[in-house]
């Protein structure tokens, strides 16, 4: 049974700000500056959709965005966002089920892989890799452990909370760096947030 974030849609953003301040937001906004004008963009697991408004501040028009979110309640909130004159296709499904006709200049995965086991991560990663044009950009934000004790405590608490409430399958962070390495991606920019617990990377 897949994770279901419908249960948390109404308070998800407020909860994340209570725990992390603006760190989750800043980590994603940092990545958006790398989206080129007139790009064909895939956002996989966009949550409540505020990322669409931040992207529209940078590019008020010219983008073709495919916005994929599995939780219907999150998608309903996303559809109310201001997307300017950008063309947005909303798809309410798991991203591994999405087979668009086009390939993408940019793939954005904001805190997507921490929902998955290693096995599911590999499957989803391979699928997204095949949707990205050769030489395209992959913008990824997620959590990481750098040896600080409080990171483990916070991570375990987070996994337990969302396992109970939303039925996520993960109980530890998958090795996403290994997936990027196996597929030949290189990190061209990166930045950390919230005491290095959150990392944003631009891959090519």
C-alpha positions in Angstrom: 0.0 0.0 0.0 1.6 3.3 -1.0 2.1 6.3 1.3 -0.9 8.5 1.6 -0.2 12.1 2.5 -3.9 13.1 2.3 -4.0 12.8 6.1 -1.4 15.5 6.5 -2.2 17.8 3.6 -4.0 20.4 5.8 -1.1 20.9 8.2 2.0 19.6 6.4 3.5 23.0 5.5 2.8 24.4 9.0 4.3 21.4 10.7 7.5 21.6 8.5 7.9 25.2 9.4 7.4 24.5 13.1 10.2 21.9 13.1 12.6 23.2 10.4 11.7 26.9 10.1 12.2 27.9 6.5 15.0 25.3 5.9 12.8 23.0 3.8 11.6 25.9 1.7 15.0 27.5 1.3 16.5 24.2 0.2 14.1 23.9 -2.6 14.1 27.6 -3.6 17.9 27.4 -3.8 17.5 24.8 -6.6 15.0 26.8 -8.7 17.5 29.4 -9.8 19.0 26.6 -12.0 15.9 26.1 -14.0 16.6 27.7 -17.4 14.0 29.8 -19.3 11.6 28.0 -21.5 12.5 24.6 -20.0 10.3 21.5 -19.9 10.2 20.6 -16.2 9.1 17.6 -14.2 8.3 18.2 -10.5 8.0 14.8 -8.8 6.3 14.9 -5.4 5.5 18.5 -5.2 3.4 18.4 -2.0 1.0 21.4 -1.5 2.3 23.2 -4.6 4.0 26.3 -3.1 7.1 25.4 -5.2 5.0 26.3 -8.3 4.6 29.9 -7.0 8.3 30.2 -6.2 9.2 28.9 -9.7 6.7 31.4 -11.3 8.5 34.3 -9.5 11.6 33.4 -11.4 9.9 32.4 -14.7 6.4 34.0 -15.0 6.0 32.4 -18.4 7.6 30.1 -20.9 7.9 26.9 -18.8 6.1 23.6 -19.5 5.7 21.9 -16.1 4.5 18.4 -15.4 3.5 18.4 -11.8 3.1 14.9 -10.2 1.7 14.4 -6.7 0.2 11.1 -5.4 -2.0 12.6 -2.7 -5.3 14.0 -4.0 -5.6 16.5 -1.2 -2.1 17.8 -1.8 -2.9 18.1 -5.5 -6.1 20.0 -4.8 -4.1 22.6 -2.9 -1.5 22.7 -5.7 -4.1 23.5 -8.4 -5.0 26.7 -6.6 -1.5 28.1 -6.9 -0.5 31.0 -9.1 1.5 29.6 -12.0 1.5 32.8 -14.2 1.5 32.1 -17.9 3.4 28.8 -17.5 1.7 25.7 -18.9 1.2 23.2 -16.0 0.0 19.6 -16.4 -1.2 18.2 -13.1 -1.0 14.4 -12.7 -2.4 12.8 -9.5 -0.5 9.6 -9.4 2.8 8.0 -8.2 5.6 9.3 -10.4 6.7 5.7 -11.4 3.3 5.3 -13.1 3.7 8.4 -15.2 4.8 7.9 -18.8 4.7 11.3 -20.6 5.2 11.7 -24.3 8.0 14.2 -23.8 11.4 14.1 -22.1 12.4 16.8 -19.7 15.2 19.4 -19.5 14.9 19.5 -15.7 13.7 16.9 -13.1 13.0 18.3 -9.6 12.7 15.8 -6.7 12.0 17.8 -3.5 12.3 15.4 -0.5 10.9 12.5 -2.7 13.3 9.6 -2.0 13.1 9.7 1.8 9.6 8.1 1.4 11.1 5.0 -0.1 13.0 1.8 0.7 16.2 1.2 -1.2 14.4 -1.1 -3.6 11.7 1.4 -4.4 14.2 4.2 -4.7 16.1 2.3 -7.4 12.9 1.7 -9.3 11.7 5.3 -9.1 15.2 6.7 -9.8 15.6 4.5 -13.0 12.2 5.7 -14.2 13.0 9.4 -13.7 16.5 8.9 -15.2 14.8 7.7 -18.4 12.5 10.7 -18.5 15.4 13.2 -18.4 17.0 14.4 -21.6 20.7 13.6 -22.0 22.6 16.6 -20.5 19.5 17.7 -18.5 19.6 18.9 -15.0 18.4 16.9 -11.9 17.6 19.1 -8.9 17.4 17.1 -5.7 16.7 18.2 -2.1 16.7 15.7 0.8 17.9 14.9 4.3 21.4 13.5 5.0 23.2 12.2 8.1 26.6 13.8 8.9 27.3 12.3 12.2 25.5 14.7 14.5 23.5 12.9 17.2 20.4 15.1 16.9 20.1 14.3 13.2 19.4 10.6 14.0 16.9 11.5 16.7 15.0 13.9 14.4 15.1 11.5 11.5 13.8 8.5 13.5 11.0 10.7 14.9 10.1 11.9 11.5 10.0 8.4 10.0 7.8 7.1 12.9 5.4 10.0 12.6 4.8 9.6 8.9 4.8 5.8 9.0 1.9 6.0 11.5 0.0 8.9 9.9 0.7 8.4 6.2 1.9 4.8 5.9 5.3 5.7 4.3 7.4 2.6 3.7 10.8 4.0 4.6 12.5 3.7 8.0 15.9 4.9 7.0 17.4 7.2 4.3 18.1 5.4 1.0 21.5 5.8 -0.7 20.5 8.2 -3.4 24.1 9.4 -3.9 24.9 5.8 -5.1 22.0 6.0 -7.7 23.3 9.3 -9.1 26.9 7.8 -9.2 25.8 4.6 -10.9 24.0 6.6 -13.6 27.0 8.8 -14.2 25.7 12.1 -12.8 28.1 14.8 -11.6 27.3 17.3 -8.8 27.7 20.8 -10.3 26.4 22.8 -7.3 25.3 22.0 -3.8 24.4 23.7 -0.5 23.4 22.5 2.9 20.8 23.8 5.4 19.7 23.2 9.0 23.0 22.2 10.4 23.9 20.1 7.3 20.9 17.9 7.9 19.3 19.1 4.6 21.2 19.1 1.3 20.3 20.5 -2.1 22.3 19.3 -5.1 22.3 20.2 -8.8 23.3 17.1 -10.9 24.1 16.9 -14.6 
